[in-house]
Amino acid sequence: MTPIDDETGPGSDREEAAAGPADPYVGRGLLDVEMGPSSALAHLYRGEIHRMKLWRERLDRTTNWAVLLMAAILTWAFSNETNPHYVILIGNAAVVLFLTIEARRYRAYDIWRSRVRSLQQNVWAPGLDPTRPLADDEWRRNLAADYAQPTLKITMEEAIAHRLRRVYLPLFTILNGAWLLRVTAFTDATWPASARVGVLPGAVVTGLVVVLMLGAALVSLRPRTWHASDELREKDLRRDRSDPP
């Protein structure tokens, strides 16, 4: 996709370039069948899509593990009144572990997804519609630097917030809601005394659960500057196609 400077050709190309998009050569040759730079770029894009898909599947796999574990724990906890309720709290610890693993995977996934989005915004979109401006005038330099030295673009805390919003905050809500039901409706003791675990009073155990839920809600919902590009968070996905972008 290197600009071709043809001194012998007509000057119309130069005039169109001056009146066209910021990078007039960005869409040139994208649909050519001959092997060349455009073909190499297409293979590069396909490779990035494949890599992003693999990491997306790894995220889903971790979520599946957490859901299956939760189902097993809740089934066992409610199968008999004599089964201890604190097994559900152990499930909280296991879900936290899965959340940590998934957040680390999400940081890696964001590397490949950001490359795909850069190519989509700065190559394919202007290539299909030459009047569309580039999303990033320095996209070539930035993408080259990322290939030369891949870097994580979001913090671990932001990655945890993303996964909490998408999956794990509802899972924690279900898990601890089931725990609350277990210690109030399936015991003769009154709550919070019924939440007692060993030498820990029920009030202390309940307080720890409340702190866990408040901490998860704070991390996931607090105002912040998001660095993961083009996440489906606050955009109007139901925008009418006739409306301008």
C-alpha positions in Angstrom: 0.0 0.0 0.0 3.0 2.3 -0.7 2.0 5.4 -2.7 3.0 5.0 -6.4 4.4 8.2 -7.9 3.7 8.0 -11.6 5.4 11.0 -13.3 4.3 9.9 -16.8 0.6 9.5 -16.1 -2.1 12.2 -16.3 -2.4 14.7 -13.6 -6.0 13.8 -12.8 -4.9 11.4 -10.1 -3.0 14.1 -8.3 -6.0 16.5 -8.5 -8.3 13.8 -7.2 -5.8 13.1 -4.4 -5.8 16.7 -3.4 -9.6 16.8 -3.2 -10.1 13.3 -1.8 -9.4 11.7 1.6 -6.4 12.3 3.8 -4.7 9.3 2.3 -5.7 8.9 -1.3 -3.9 5.7 -1.8 -5.4 3.8 1.1 -7.9 1.9 -0.9 -5.9 1.5 -4.1 -5.6 -2.1 -5.2 -7.6 -3.7 -2.4 -9.7 -5.7 -4.8 -6.9 -6.6 -7.2 -6.4 -10.3 -7.9 -2.7 -10.0 -8.6 -0.3 -10.8 -5.9 1.2 -7.7 -4.5 1.2 -5.4 -1.4 -2.6 -5.4 -1.3 -2.6 -9.2 -1.2 -0.1 -9.2 1.6 -2.2 -6.8 3.5 -5.2 -9.0 3.0 -3.3 -11.9 4.4 -2.1 -9.8 7.3 -5.7 -8.8 8.1 -6.9 -12.4 7.9 -4.1 -13.5 10.2 -5.0 -10.9 12.8 -8.7 -11.8 12.6 -7.8 -15.5 13.2 -5.6 -14.6 16.2 -8.3 -12.3 17.6 -10.8 -15.2 17.2 -8.6 -17.6 19.1 -8.2 -15.3 22.0 -11.9 -14.5 22.0 -12.5 -18.3 22.3 -10.1 -18.4 25.3 -12.1 -15.7 27.0 -15.3 -17.7 26.5 -13.6 -20.9 27.7 -12.8 -19.3 31.1 -16.3 -18.0 31.4 -17.6 -21.5 30.8 -15.4 -22.9 33.5 -16.8 -20.3 36.0 -20.4 -21.0 35.1 -20.0 -24.8 35.3 -18.2 -24.5 38.7 -21.0 -22.3 40.0 -23.7 -24.7 38.8 -21.9 -27.6 40.5 -21.5 -25.7 43.8 -25.0 -24.4 44.0 -26.4 -27.8 43.1 -24.5 -29.5 45.9 -25.1 -26.7 48.4 -28.9 -26.9 48.0 -29.1 -30.7 47.6 -29.1 -31.3 51.3 -29.8 -29.0 54.3 -26.8 -30.5 56.2 -24.3 -29.4 53.5 -22.4 -26.4 54.7 -23.2 -23.0 53.2 -19.6 -21.8 53.2 -18.9 -24.0 50.1 -20.7 -21.2 48.2 -18.2 -18.7 49.6 -15.4 -21.0 48.4 -17.0 -20.7 45.0 -16.6 -16.9 45.2 -12.8 -17.5 45.6 -12.8 -19.8 42.6 -14.7 -17.2 40.5 -12.3 -14.5 41.5 -9.5 -16.7 40.2 -11.2 -17.2 36.9 -11.9 -13.5 36.7 -8.1 -12.8 37.2 -7.2 -15.3 34.5 -9.8 -13.9 32.1 -8.6 -10.4 32.7 -5.1 -11.3 31.7 -6.4 -13.0 28.6 -8.5 -9.9 27.8 -5.4 -7.7 27.9 -3.8 -9.9 25.2 -7.0 -10.1 23.2 -7.1 -6.3 23.2 -3.7 -6.2 21.4 -5.0 -8.2 18.4 -8.5 -6.6 18.4 -7.0 -3.1 18.3 -4.9 -4.0 15.3 -8.0 -5.4 13.5 -9.9 -2.2 14.3 -7.1 0.0 13.1 -7.1 -1.8 9.7 -10.9 -1.7 9.5 -11.1 2.0 10.3 -8.1 3.2 8.3 -7.9 0.8 5.3 -11.1 -1.0 4.6 -13.6 1.7 5.5 -11.9 4.5 3.5 -11.1 2.0 0.7 -14.8 1.2 0.3 -15.8 4.9 0.8 -13.0 7.2 -0.4 -14.8 10.2 1.1 -14.6 8.9 4.6 -11.7 10.5 6.6 -9.1 8.4 8.3 -9.7 7.6 12.0 -6.0 8.1 12.7 -3.6 10.1 10.5 -0.7 8.3 12.1 -2.2 4.8 11.8 0.7 3.5 9.7 3.4 4.6 12.1 1.4 3.5 15.1 0.7 0.0 13.6 4.3 -0.4 12.6 5.5 0.4 16.1 3.0 -2.1 17.5 4.3 -4.8 15.2 7.9 -3.9 16.0 7.2 -4.0 19.8 3.8 -5.3 20.8 2.6 -3.7 24.0 -0.4 -4.1 26.3 -2.7 -1.2 25.9 -4.9 -1.4 28.9 -4.2 -1.9 32.6 -5.2 -5.0 34.6 -7.7 -3.0 36.5 -9.5 -1.9 33.3 -9.4 -5.4 32.0 -11.0 -6.6 35.3 -13.7 -3.9 35.0 -14.5 -5.0 31.4 -15.0 -8.6 32.4 -17.0 -7.7 35.5 -19.3 -5.6 33.4 -19.7 -8.3 30.8 -19.9 -11.5 32.8 -18.6 -11.7 36.3 -20.6 -9.1 38.2 -23.9 -10.9 37.4 -22.2 -14.2 38.3 -21.2 -12.8 41.7 -24.7 -11.5 42.2 -26.2 -14.9 41.5 -23.7 -16.7 43.7 -24.0 -14.4 46.7 -27.8 -14.1 46.3 -27.9 -17.9 46.5 -25.7 -17.9 49.5 -28.0 -15.4 51.2 -31.0 -17.6 50.5 -29.1 -20.6 51.8 -28.3 -19.0 55.2 -31.7 -17.5 55.7 -34.2 -20.0 54.3 -32.5 -23.4 54.9 -31.6 -23.2 58.6 -33.3 -22.9 61.9 -30.9 -20.3 63.2 -31.5 -16.6 62.6 -29.5 -14.5 60.3 -26.7 -13.3 60.5 -25.9 -15.9 63.1 -26.7 -18.6 60.6 -23.8 -17.3 58.4 -21.2 -18.3 61.0 -18.2 -20.2 59.6 -16.1 -21.9 62.3 -14.9 -19.2 64.7 -15.9 -16.3 62.4 -19.2 -14.8 63.6 -22.0 -14.6 61.0 -21.9 -10.8 61.0 -18.2 -10.8 60.0 -18.8 -13.3 57.2 -21.8 -11.3 56.0 -19.7 -8.1 56.1 -16.9 -9.8 54.0 -19.5 -10.8 51.4 -20.9 -7.3 51.3 -17.4 -5.8 50.9 -16.7 -8.2 48.0 -19.9 -7.2 46.2 -19.3 -3.5 46.8 -15.7 -3.8 45.6 -16.7 -5.5 42.4 -19.4 -2.9 41.7 -17.0 -0.1 42.4 -14.3 -1.5 40.1 -16.8 -2.2 37.3 -19.0 0.9 37.4 -16.8 3.8 38.6 -16.2 6.6 36.0 -13.0 6.2 34.1 -11.2 6.9 30.8 -11.5 3.6 28.8 -8.4 2.8 26.8 -9.8 -0.3 25.1 -10.8 1.0 21.7 -14.3 0.6 20.2 -15.7 -1.5 23.0 -19.5 -1.9 22.9 -20.3 0.1 26.0 -22.2 3.3 25.6 -22.7 3.4 21.8 -26.2 3.4 20.3 -26.3 0.0 18.6 -29.8 0.6 17.4 -29.0 3.7 15.4 -31.1 3.9 12.3 -29.0 3.3 9.1 -30.4 6.5 7.6 -28.9 8.6 10.5 -25.4 10.1 9.9 -22.6 8.2 11.8 
